[in-house]
């Protein structure tokens, strides 16, 4: 390289270095989280959170724990999510390679027909070439750094997305497992009710023979027995569909599900939500929204740098000869090096449009992040309140069941002694069945509220 070229290169590098001091790329700052210290109607001010516990500490049923392990290992949606993570990893590695010069090797032969005007007469010349070429772009304005940070944010977003899918899988398996146990219990209650109605029908038939009740009482008791029995096929269908759904969640074909009983399920006694600011640290979908905003922020930096000149250096070196035999002689060596600045001047508003769109996308990503925080806070508040109300209902339901059980016993005894009519017996049994089924729903509601609170706080991915 001659001294003049070195001088011009030095001047060019100095000029763009001075311009680069303008700091075209802006540093990223994390958007603020939710203000305040409490979720709605949550009296606990402790900063510890249910989300910090592993699922085995939340769900004591070992059969459920095994189902969750299978889901995390075999669920196809989760496996698909990890393929997206691998794609993002590849793009992130590629963004790092942009800082290095490219290097290409070439080997070729060409034949050119030269005209008389070129001074050679009309003849053909064969030329053989072998060499390497390289090009490098200086990251003057931080475009490559911003692109790499954007790729990193995209990678982190896909990782958070995979964790979000895992939390959903854990909660879906737990909720449907509890639903399956509740359906089993409702089926058992209904079948027992049918057997009880069989006894009542026999009693009514005996009382009719004794002329204590009419045929209407017998028919009414039979009708109520059939009304209870007709719900059994629907319960069995719901059990089958829930088993099939759990099978798919655990990555296998529809099949029966091994399970325990609803009565042995225990929810944690202390449900700590922590503070809203922890949602960003615990909840994967909120993390994904924040990384999406970071990605949009860095892409805005990239769009901003496009308005400024790019500085590139390129060069090549190799062997060139018109005969293959002289290709490797000293005189066949050829080389060149070039450097230059390229400044966009007129591109039909494309750069300004790109920047406007990037800024709008960044703003939309910020709103989406804030909305994800608000939605997460809403879910936590709803789940916590649902759990509290389910506990209140359970206390009242226990008293109701005690009263209705006694009511059935008393009305049956009064009917035998002629002090009650058959409609009182039917009403008492109907009320008891509804209360027993309601009690199962109350327990299911409490267990599922615990699951939903755990998920809404971001638990299940650790």
Order of alpha helices (4+ residues) and beta strands (2+ residues): alpha-alpha-alpha-alpha-beta-beta-alpha-alpha-alpha-alpha-alpha-beta-beta-alpha-alpha
